[in-house]
Amino acid sequence: MTVSFFDLHADLPREGPGLDNSTRRALAMTGMSGALDIIDMGCGPGAQSVVLLDALPEARVTGIDTHAPFLAEARRRAAAAGHAARFTAIEADMAAPPLSDACADLIWCEGAIYIIGVVRALRLWRRLLRPGGMVVFSDAVWTTRTPSAEAREIWADYPEMTTIGGVRARIVEAGYRNVGGFLLPEEAWDAYYGPLSARERRLREEFGDAPVLAEARAEIAARQAFGYEFGYAMFIASPAAA
């Protein structure tokens, strides 16, 4: 068996750094409640979808992802938490979701906005928001103004990565205002890399080493060596008045 990226990530609780508490904290910062219609862009296996459904008993969440097995797992988790009737999964590109205008009160995107870029995503998603709607997303950020060559190499696939201030400037560039945000704690990385490391070891023991497993080990080691130079942050944005 040749181990693939999706083999490695098949059983992970999350597809990036994050915590249930951080999801709840960001939701509280929006000041929103009640029977909200929420779109979870790049929902992955649905960790944050379930947290939102738990926190908002009247809300409805639509998960968007291109990977059908992730959507199946998100459905399973929502059902296991008693939220099957309030969760819908759609296999689609989050850059072109098959959704009508003004269909959402809140758009959520943890760890996936980098795929299409902050400015582009916010501009594309604006049509989906109702008046008073918001976008909450997390993104990788530099925590130093002068990252080392080693740290830059770790994030070579994300050349647009910037600081928290840089992301906030992009929010304004996209025609939104900054509502709030915060840097995720170190525990958010542990919640991702702990299960990833355990899964990597199991696959290596069963099938031998593979490039995707070596890459995962190198990524985790790089975080341990240079993690003080980068982090993940939550951002809350609201369309600016025309």
N, C-alpha and C positions, 0 to 999 in steps of 0.2 A: 504493500500500500504506500502510495506517495501522499504524505501529509500536506494538506492545503491550508490556506488561511482560515477557511470556514470550518475545517476539522478542528483547528486549534481553538477557534472562538465559539464552537457549537454549544458548549455548556457553561459559558460565562454569564454571571448575573448582570454584568454591565459591559458595554463596549467602549468605555473610556472612564477616566477619573470622575468620580461622583459619589454622593452620599444621599440617602433619603432625607437626612436632616437639612442638607443644603438645598434640595429641591423644595422642601417645605419652607425654608427660610426665604428663598427667592419668591415663592408664591405669596408669602405674607407681605413681602415688600411691594407687591403689585397693588395691594389693597382690594383685590378682587375676590368675590365670593358668589355663592348662589348657583343658579342653573346655567353655568357657562358652557359654551361650545368651544372646545379646545382642540387644536391640531398639534399633534406631536410629530414634528418633522424629523425624519431619520430616527424613528423610534427604537430601532434595534429590537432586542427581546422584551422591551416594555417595562423596564424597571421604573422609570420616572412616570410612565403612564399610570401604573398601579398606585404610586404614591399620590398622584394628583386625584385619582378617583377615590382613594381613601380619604383624602383631605376635603374633598368637595362632593358630598353625597348626592347632590342634585346635578352635577356636571356630566357632560358627555365628552368622551375623548375619541378622536379619530387618529389612528397611527398611520403614518406614511413611511414606507421603506421599499427599497428595490429587491431585498433579499427575502424570498418567500418563507424560508425556515425561521427567520427572525420573527416574521409576522405571526407564524403559527405558534411560536413560543409566547409571544405577547398575548395572543388570544387565550392561550392556556393559563397564563398567569392571571389575566384579568378574570377569567372564569373561576379560578381557584380562590381568588379574593372576593368572589361574590358580585363581580361587576360585569358579567358577560353582556347584559342588556345595554350597558352604557359605553361599551367599547366597540369600535369598528376599525378593522384593519384594511388598508388599501395598498396594494402593490403598485407603486408609482414612483416617479422621479420627483424629489421635493423641489426641483427647479421648475416643474410643470405639473403641479398636482391637479387632478381632474375634479376640482371643486369650484363651486359658484362664488361669485363676488359677495363680499359682506356676509360670509358664512360663519365667521369665528369671532369670539370675544378675546381669545388668547391663543397665541402661537408659541409653542415650546420647542426648543431644539438644544438638546444636551450633547455636546461633543461631535456634532456633525456639520455645523455651518461652514467650516473650513472647506468643505467639498465644493461649494459654489461661491464662497467668499461672502463676507459680511455685507458689503454694500449691495452687491447683486441680490443676495437673498432678501434683505430688507425691502428693496425696491420691488422685487417680484411678489413678495408676500403681502405688500400693503393692500392690494385689491381685495384680499381675503378678510381683512379686518373690518369689523363694525366700528361705528363712532365710539371712541373711548377705549378701543382695543389696544393691546400691548403685545410685544414680542419679548420672550425671555430666552436667552441662549447662553451657552458656555463656549469658551474658546481658549486655545493655548496662547499664552502670553509670555513675553520676556519679563523677568523680574529684575533685570539689570539693563542699563543703557548700552553696555559694552559686552555682549555675550562673547564667550571664547570661541575660537575656531572649532573646538571639540563639540561645544553645545550647538553651534550652527550646523555642524555636520549631522547631528542627531535629527534636526528638523529640516534637513535639506529638501524634503518633499513638501515643505510648507514655507516657501520663500517669502510669502506675504505676512508671515507672523510678525507681530509688533507688541508693544507694551500695552498695559491697561489704558493709558492715555491715548495711544494710537487707535485702539478699538473704539474708544469713546468718540474720537474725531471722525472715524468712519461712520458711526451711528448718525452723527450730525450731517455728514456728507450725503447720507442716504435719505435725508429729509425727516429724521426722527429727533427726538430729544432724549437725553439720558435721564432715566428715572432713578436708577440706583444700580448696585452691584457689589460684589465682594470677591476676594481671592479665596479659592477653595483650600481647606486645610490639608495637611499632609495625609491625614486619614483617608481622604478621597482617592489618593493614589494607591494607598494600601488596599482599598476596597476593590480596585481594578487589578493591580499587579499580583496580589496574593492568589486569587483564583487562576489568573493567567499562568503564573509560575507553576502552580500545582498541576494544571492541565498540561503544560509543556512537558513536565517530568513524566507524567503518565504516558503520554504519547511517545516520548523518546524511549522509555523502557519497553513499550509494546512493539514499536515499529522501527526503532533506531532513529538516529539523528536525521534531520532534514533542514533545508535552507530556511524554511519559515520558522522552525523551532530555534535555530541559531539566531535568527533575527530577533525573536522575542527575548531570548536571553541577553542579547546585546542591548536591547532597548531598556530592559530592567536594570542592567548594570550601569548604563549611562545615566539613568535617573538617580541611582545611588551616588554616582561620581559627580554629576553636574547639575543635579536637581535644584540647587539653590539659585540657578540662573534662569529657570523657567517654571511656570505653573499653569494652572487652569483657573479661569475666573468666570463668574456669572455676570451677565449684563441684562438690564431691564430697559427696554426702549419703547417709546410711544410716538406715533406719527406727530410731527410738528404741525401746528395750525397752518393752513394754507395762507 
